[in-house]
């Protein structure tokens, strides 16, 4: 092959490669590739938690033999619920109201500053009845089981949130006695992208404590009226 033809062929080949490279890595193509990126399991679960928190809902939280049943009201930013032993609660980001407790007149609400409740006091567990959603966000690993089910591990030291959430986190951290960085959990979402259940297991001095949260009736109004008058809670509420 003549020298000019060889050089021409080589230059043509370089040009083709250069153009192909420009097309493959053009800004427009990169944008399409990024937009087409698949969400990780932790990102999908975090998105479902945010969606769930944004609407009124019903819940049942269980820890061992204790259960809390009620609902979340996004307008008043409060939760109203009952304990299986007859106590009634209303909680906000920083205040716990209890009705039916000893030393509190019948039908009267008692008010406590959530941040001042001792972590070892059982009332701390009621600070955030849907605490499991914050637990999920503190995941150190999340694996998809299928399209709607996840399993993972959470670090209680990474939980963030309101004073109520943090007080409930302190309660479970105290129960776990140092075994707080590898809390196994499962989570389930529905076809609308809401979290429908979370389960976790805490290792305590007395053995394993099963914990669960079941959520339903998403978007169904659940009004909670924050008490406008309440007495100061008895000292035992603070522990």
N, C-alpha and C positions, 0 to 999 in steps of 0.2 A: 504494500500500500504506500503511495507517495507520501512524503513527510507532511505536506500541507493538509492532506486528507486526514492523517493521524491526529494532527493538532486540532483541526476543526472538529473531529469526532470527540476528542477529549473535552474541548470547551463546551460542546453541546451537552455532554453528559453531566458536566459540573453545573451548567445552567439548570438542567432538569432537576438535579438533586437539590440545588439552592431554592428553586421555586417550590418544590414539594415541602421543603423544610419550613419555608415561610408560611405556606398554607396550613401546615400541621400545627404551628405554634403562633398563629396570628391571634391578636387580642380577642377577636370575635369567637374564635374556636375555643380558646381557653375559658371564656365566659360560659359557653354552652356546656363544656365539660364540668365546670364547677357547679352549674345549676343542676346538672344531671346527677351530681354526687348523691350517693345513698346515705341517709341518716344512720348514725350508729344506734344501737339498742338503747344506750343511755340517753341519747338525744330524743329518741321517740318517747321514752318513758317520761322524761322531764317535760316534754310538750304535753303529754297526757295529764300530768300532775297540774300544770298551769291551767289547762282547760277545766279540770275538775274543780279547782279552787275558785274559778270565776263564776260559778253558778250555785243557786240554792240546791240543797240535796238532803237526803236522809242518810243516817249512818248508825252502825252498831259496832262499837269497839269492845273487844274482850281481852282481858289479861288474866289468865288463870280462871278463878271462879267469879271474878268481877266483870260486870258488863255495863256499858254506857250506851243508851239508846236515845236518839234525838235527831236534830237537824241543824243545818247551817243556814244562816240568813245573811246574804251578801249586802243587803241594804243597811242593816244595823251593824254589820260586821261583828256578829255575835253568834254563838252556838247555844242552843237550849236543849237540855237532855236530862234524863233520869238515870239514877244508879239502881241496880237490881235489888238493893236493900232499902229502897224507899226515899233516898235523898234526891232533890232536884237541884240542877245547876244551870246557871247562865254564865258564860265566860266570854270575855273580850280579850283584846291583845294584852291587857295588863291588869285586868281585874277578874276575880272569881266571886260569884254570888252563889250562896247555898241556902236552901230552904228545907226545913224538916230535920235539921241537925239538933242535937241536944243543947240546951241552954238558950235556944233561939225560940221566941214565941211562935206559936202555930200561925202559919200563913204569912210570916214575916221573912223577908230576905236579909241575910247577913252578908256583908261585903268584906273581902280581903284583898290586899295588894298581892298579886301573884308573885312578884319578885321577892317578897319577904317570907314566903312559905318555905320551910325547910325541905331540902331535897329528899330527906328520909320520911317525910310525912305523906300519908296516902292521898291527901288532898292535892299534892303536887301532880299526881297522875291525871287529875281532871283538868289541869290547866289548858291543855290542847287536846280535845277528844279525837281529832283527826291527825294526830301527831305522826302517824305512819306515813303520811305523804311527805313530811319533812325527812323522815328516816330514809325513804327511797332516794331523795335528792342528795343524800350524803353517801351514795354508793361509791365504792372504790372499784367495783366490777359489776357489769350487767351482761348477762347472756340471754339471747332470745331462745325460748323453748319452741315457740311457733309464732304465728302472726300476732297473737294477743296475750301470750304468757311470757313472763320473764323470771329469771332467777339471778340472784346476785349477793353481794356482801356489802355491808355499810359500816362506816366508821362514825360512832357517836360523837367523836371529837370534831367532826366536820359538819354537824348539824347547825343550821342557822335559822333565825326567825325571830318572832316576837318574844316578849318576856314570858308569855304563856307557853309558847313552844319550847323555849330554853329551859323553863322550870320542869316541864314534863320530861325533857331530855335528861336533866339532872337526876330526876327520879329513877329513870331506867338505867342511867349510868351508874348510880349508886347500887342498884340491884345487881348489875352485872359484875361489880367488884373488880374492875380492871380489865375484864374481857370485853372491851368496848370497840375494838378496831375491826373485828371480823364477825359482825352480826349477820347471820344468813337470813335472806328474805326471798319471798316470791311476790309477784305482782301480776294482776290480770287487768286487761283493758277490754272495752267493748268496741263494736263496729263504729260507734260515734266518736271514739277517741277519749272516752272517760275512763278513769281508773275505777274498777268495780270491786277490787279486793286487794289487800296486802296482808301477808302473814310474815311473822318473824319469830325467832327463838332467842331468848336471852338465857345465858348460863348464869345461874345464881348459886349462892351457898347451899340452897336447898334443892338444887337440881335445875332442870330446864323449865323455863316459864314460857308457855306458848302465848303469843300475842297476835291479834288479828283485827282488821278493820274491813267492814263490808259497807259499800256505798251504793245508793240507789236513788231513784226518783229525781234524776238530774233535771234541773230547770223548773221543778215543781215548787211553787212558793211555800216557804216555811218561815212565817214571821216570828221573830223573837223580839220581845219588848224588854229593853234594858230597864231594870228597876230605877225609878226616879227617887225613891226613898228607901234606905236600907240602914240597918244598924251595923255597928262594927262587929266583925266576926269574933267569937270567943277565942281565947288564946290557943286552945288545942288545935284550931284550924291551921295555925302557923307551925305547929309541931313543937 
